[in-house]
């Protein structure tokens, strides 16, 4: 299922960003994307782990 991610101007102008995105798509890796804003998240889990 295709998704659309929100990018800022700096990301849109950054060739390294697009090279990274292209490599991720080609490798078919799972990428953490926020459910609400469809932005790349800075962590790989949607839930906070419980601390003992």
Rosetta blueprint (number, residue, H / E / L):
1 X L
2 X L
3 X L
4 X L
5 X L
6 X L
7 X L
8 X L
9 X H
10 X H
11 X H
12 X H
13 X L
14 X L
15 X H
16 X H
17 X H
18 X H
19 X H
20 X H
21 X H
22 X H
23 X H
24 X H
25 X H
26 X H
27 X H
28 X L
29 X L
30 X L
31 X L
32 X L
33 X E
34 X L
35 X L
36 X L
37 X L
38 X L
39 X L
40 X E
41 X L
42 X L
43 X L
44 X L
45 X L
46 X L
47 X L
48 X L
49 X L
50 X L
51 X L
52 X L
